[in-house]
Amino acid sequence: MHGREEMGCEAPADLDRRGFLGAGAGLAAAGMLNGPRATDAQEPSKGVKSELIPTRVLGKTGVPVSILSLGTWNSVGLDRILRTCWAGGLRYVDTAASYNSEPAIARWLKSDASIRKDLFLVTKSAPNTPSRLMAALEKNLAALQTDYVDLIFIHAVGDHGGEASIEWPRSKEFKEAAEAIRRSGKAKFVGFSTHHKEQAQILMNAAEGGFVDAIMVRNNPWTAAEAPMNRALDACHKAGIGLISMKQIAGQQDQDQIARNLPELKQKGLSPYQALLHAIWTDERFSAACVSMRNTDQVRENLEAARTYRPMARADILRLRDACIAAGPTFCAGCDGSCSRAAGTEAELGQLTRALTYHEHHGYREEARRLYRSLDEKARDWRGADLEAAREACPNRLDFARLLPRADELLS
């Protein structure tokens, strides 16, 4: 949910010129990720400011979207979360056929007819081939009980559709499907999401194809300037493709340690989660960050991050990077498979730690086990791998020797 190819796997000492007014590139995103951990304590109308949060134009679409998007993957209490986000000025909601959230969104839209005209609504489906996207979209619309969505994504390109899907963003089939959907008015814009290890190539293909409106992608706010992923983001931005960040908070579990290592955050009134969002928004190429919010306290913290956003200095992003790595994350948003290659193994180390993150960070235990079981035996068998070499190759220095045995214990 989550790249960077071999030349981008060294410790990222340099950051791209874009982003923080001369600093770093964007961060991930996921499928979607949890915000701060807290309890759902208050009613939506309490303690929520009503002004709209800042917006940015989504690429060549020309449409301004909230810089914070509500991700709705398996959200419990979504009715309250939707109302709280709306009261707090958020106007961008992200769902998918597989998120189990479209019916709740339909109820919310039906509760107030005025919502739809001001809402930027995104959904996703995972057809086996782009030509089937229109039929999949029809099912999305039926579940949402609306005549159109603003943006439809092919979900998780690279993971769905096999290796051939890497070429979809520049294929004639996808182009024709996108044109037909836009003509139909059932979706204004068409794009895709990806967290595949070849996502840098997938993005380059989209920039070459020239017909994709938007992409949601995992990334780090400290991606090295010379990394293939950074060049791919530049190519998409130049082509006018709207970029949405996801998975930016995944696996950052020890927030207390990050806060201790960065006492200046408290002085600025920021939590580590809020600082991560500020680092993402500092990259001017990204229009929005999509965050899965599980309760109204998380909503409030993320809305406040959007309202108080100021670009971060390069040195501050580097310090945030170091503090996050020191806190022992369970997920690498910059994974491109370099860890497995360095370790001399066919095991999908990035996928294994992704599944562990679903289980440990998000509490999506069945989804974690499903992902783990979807990997074949070779992809799960990390024994004999050089895990220290894998750690050195990983952009976020995951401690595979600690994480992989726990993944097997919990998910097998």
Secondary structure, 3 states (H helix, E strand, C coil): CCCCCHHHCCCCCCECCCCCCCCCCCCCCCCCCECCCCCCCCCCCCCCCCCCCCEEECHHHCCEEECEEEECCCCCCHHHHHHHHHHCCCCEEECCCCCCCHHHHHHHHHHCCCHHHHCEEEEEECCCCHHHHHHHHHHHHHHHCCCCEEEEEECCECCECCHHHHHHHHCHHHHHHHHHHHHHCCEEEEEEEECCCCHHHHHHHHHHHCCCCEEEEECCCCCECCCHHHHHHHHHHHCCCEEEEECCCCCCCCHHHHHHHCCHHHHCCCCHHHHHHHHHHCCCCEEEEEEECCCHHHHHHHHHHHHCCCCCCHHHHHHHHHHHHHCCCCCCCCCCCHHHHHHCCCCCHHHHHHHHHHHHHHCCHHHHHHHHHHCCHHHHCCCCCCHHHHHHHCCCCCCHHHHHHHHHHHHC
